[in-house]
C-alpha cells in the first residue's frame, strides 16, 4: 500500500507516492532523480546513505532512513 509523503529537498517541495517502508535513499534517487545520496554497505553503517532531515517538531536534525519513520 502506498502513502503520499511531502519532502522538501534543498528548498523545493516534492510529493512522493511510495510504500512507507521504502528507504528514503530510494525515494530520493528513484522518485526525485537525485543522484548525490549513495548506496554503500546496505547496512546503514558506512554513512554513504545518511540524510539529515528537519522534523516539524523543532530544529533538531535527525537521520531518516525510512520514509514512514
DAZIMO-V564067 format. One record per backbone hydrogen bond with DSSP energy under -0.5 kcal/mol. CO is the residue of the C=O (numbers start at 1). NH is the residue of the N-H. Records with the same first field share a line. If there is no record, write none. Layout:
# DAZIMO-V564067
CO=NH ; NH
This chain:
# DAZIMO-V564067
1=20
3=18
5=7 ; 16
7=9 ; 14
8=10
9=12
12=9
14=7
16=5 ; 18
18=3
19=22
20=68
22=67
23=26 ; 27
24=28
25=29
26=30 ; 31
27=31 ; 32
28=34
29=33
47=50
48=38
51=64
53=55 ; 62
55=58
60=55
62=53
63=65
65=24
66=69
